[in-house]
Amino acid sequence: VNRLLLKHTLKLADSLGSTSVLADYASIDAPSYSDMGFLEHGLPQGPAKLVTMLGRCDALIIAVPEYNWSYPGSLKNIIDWISCLKPCPLAGLPILLLAASPSLQGGVKGLIHFRVPLDALGGLVYPRLFTVSDALNAVGEQGIAHERVADALKETVEGFLDYSKRLRRA
Ligand SMILES: Cc1cc2nc3c(=O)[nH]c(=O)nc-3n(C[C@H](O)[C@H](O)[C@H](O)COP(=O)(O)O)c2cc1C
């Protein structure tokens, strides 16, 4: 459901003038972070490819499933790898966070945790964290089932694109 939510969000962003590229963090092959690994071999291939993609982005939208009231360890591992680069490729990048969860709280606790390392690395997290609760019913192949949620997502994407443009100009 997080992939679907991301897909619908990128489609919306593209309908408003963006050109998005979808990447799946679960397919990024990254061994567990190690200082010695970085010192001896640099970034592994998966995180290095992500860094190249980030270099071409004006903004980033990430859909993050909530795992045990937090966010997936695999995602933290990728962030730890790319944080070795100075400057960090996330610094100064506008970032919109999304989560979809079958629960009634919609994964908001995961996003509050997830923004912390992004803040630490200078990522410019959009203050409105967008979550969808009851996601197995609310998010489908064809789109967002509930009109209120679909409207809120559109409003969020419009706000985020405006925020990104302002930051780029600043
Ligand atoms: C290990 C694990 C822990 C999870 N913990 C939570 C949780 O604490 N809160 C929550 O709302 N959903 C939790 N979920 C559900 C996920 O956030 C997610 O909504 C669910 O996997 C469906 O989304 P997906 O289709 O994108 O995987 C958990 C799922 C997994 C696999």
The ligand as an SDF file (V2000), in Angstrom:
LIG
                    3D

 31 33  0  0  0  0  0  0  0  0999 V2000
    7.5020   -5.8310   11.0170 C   0  0  0  0  0  0  0  0  0  0  0  0
    6.2730   -4.9730   10.8420 C   0  0  0  0  0  0  0  0  0  0  0  0
    5.8860   -4.1300   11.8530 C   0  0  0  0  0  0  0  0  0  0  0  0
    4.7650   -3.2930   11.6760 C   0  0  0  0  0  0  0  0  0  0  0  0
    4.4410   -2.4410   12.6750 N   0  0  0  0  0  0  0  0  0  0  0  0
    3.4350   -1.5610   12.4780 C   0  0  0  0  0  0  0  0  0  0  0  0
    3.1540   -0.5740   13.4680 C   0  0  0  0  0  0  0  0  0  0  0  0
    3.7810   -0.4730   14.5030 O   0  0  0  0  0  0  0  0  0  0  0  0
    2.1430    0.2890   13.2210 N   0  0  0  0  0  0  0  0  0  0  0  0
    1.4110    0.2480   12.0550 C   0  0  0  0  0  0  0  0  0  0  0  0
    0.5200    1.0730   11.8850 O   0  0  0  0  0  0  0  0  0  0  0  0
    1.6620   -0.6840   11.1020 N   0  0  0  0  0  0  0  0  0  0  0  0
    2.6540   -1.5850   11.2850 C   0  0  0  0  0  0  0  0  0  0  0  0
    2.9360   -2.4930   10.3110 N   0  0  0  0  0  0  0  0  0  0  0  0
    2.2000   -2.4070    9.0320 C   0  0  0  0  0  0  0  0  0  0  0  0
    3.0330   -1.5760    8.0250 C   0  0  0  0  0  0  0  0  0  0  0  0
    3.2270   -0.2580    8.4620 O   0  0  0  0  0  0  0  0  0  0  0  0
    2.3590   -1.4580    6.6590 C   0  0  0  0  0  0  0  0  0  0  0  0
    1.2680   -0.6210    6.7530 O   0  0  0  0  0  0  0  0  0  0  0  0
    1.9130   -2.7680    6.1540 C   0  0  0  0  0  0  0  0  0  0  0  0
    3.0790   -3.5670    6.0320 O   0  0  0  0  0  0  0  0  0  0  0  0
    1.2180   -2.6220    4.7930 C   0  0  0  0  0  0  0  0  0  0  0  0
    1.9350   -1.7340    3.9850 O   0  0  0  0  0  0  0  0  0  0  0  0
    2.7880   -2.2440    2.7340 P   0  0  0  0  0  0  0  0  0  0  0  0
    1.7840   -2.9130    1.8180 O   0  0  0  0  0  0  0  0  0  0  0  0
    3.3620   -0.9920    2.1530 O   0  0  0  0  0  0  0  0  0  0  0  0
    3.8220   -3.1920    3.2940 O   0  0  0  0  0  0  0  0  0  0  0  0
    4.0220   -3.3510   10.4760 C   0  0  0  0  0  0  0  0  0  0  0  0
    4.4190   -4.2340    9.4640 C   0  0  0  0  0  0  0  0  0  0  0  0
    5.5120   -5.0330    9.6240 C   0  0  0  0  0  0  0  0  0  0  0  0
    5.9100   -5.9640    8.5030 C   0  0  0  0  0  0  0  0  0  0  0  0
  1  2  1  0
  2  3  1  0
  2 30  2  0
  3  4  2  0
  4  5  1  0
  4 28  1  0
  5  6  2  0
  6  7  1  0
  6 13  1  0
  7  8  2  0
  7  9  1  0
  9 10  1  0
 10 11  2  0
 10 12  1  0
 12 13  2  0
 13 14  1  0
 14 15  1  0
 14 28  1  0
 15 16  1  0
 16 17  1  0
 16 18  1  0
 18 19  1  0
 18 20  1  0
 20 21  1  0
 20 22  1  0
 22 23  1  0
 23 24  1  0
 24 25  2  0
 24 26  1  0
 24 27  1  0
 28 29  2  0
 29 30  1  0
 30 31  1  0
M  END
$$$$
